[in-house]
């Protein structure tokens, strides 16, 4: 019983000592209220600047900022934006070099980005880490990669035709595939560009087909298109050499993600009986291509809202090529599937 009372007595004594140490003048030091007046409040003005009287008419009429500037003893430095960069690049040894595109005085300067597209945010927050996890290959400490033979083969034999002859390609195929590096956080596959191409072969006889194709591609991509001429005359396709027959738009950055997000979320789900992109699509270097017919192009919101502005028979189809930093079709297909593009059929890597 005595031990129990001893514990209670010690606790009471400790509380009294703590209250004695924390006097009222010291307790306020550790407390901060939002309504507490700071020491610098005396420097603030009580009146607002809107209460200042308006200048009289004579003062406003006699105000001359140019004369005041000339009357200064020391002139201000000239503005950096008065510099006009050279229009053409004349080589690294020319005395006048154009500024970097990130310089506001450059002709190629583009302000921003101020906001990021939803698809880009999703890639950086979710897709990139998931792709690195799916394609991760573990190498234990001390692992040494086996030496690989030369990719190109030499000509073996005593024939004089083998001398100074270029090396042969790999066995089974003359195509030299891209090397695949282990996937790390530095080389996670990502989309680097999108090319939208459409061909209007009827433009040989009526240039309106080419104008409509250019307006539609420019409307759905938000990028100025480039027209192309036919290099050869092909009677089966109705092509004549030197005639403009196609337009192309190259998308990068924010326009690229906006176009992909619009295509994946708004256009592809509305296509009737659309199975997806063929599994064999690709160039074995990480670039995937697929096409859309005129009925699918009309589903883009920019075309659908102004459908009466375009003649229905002149709305073209298009080919969409998605360029990625992947080195094979398997990783590129995995990236596009994570973004929402389906594939069907046999998957060819």
Secondary structure, DSSP 4 states (H G I P E B T S, - for coil): -HHHHHHHHHHHHHHHHHHHHS-HHHHGGG---TTPPPGGGGGS-SS-GGGSPPPPHHHHHH--HHHHHHT-SSPPPPPGGG----SS---TTSSS-PPPTTSTTSTT------S--HHHHHIIIIIHHHHHHHT-----TT--PPPPPPSSBPP-SS-GGGTTPPPB--TT-S--PPPPPPP-TTS---EEEEEEEEE-GGGGT-THHHHHHHHHHHHHH-S--EEEE-SS-BTTTTB-TT-EEEEEEEE-HHHHHHHHHHIIIIIGGGSTT---EETT-S-SSSEEEEEE-HHHHTTSHHHHTTGGGS-GGG---EEEEEEES-SSHHHHHHHHHHHT--EES----
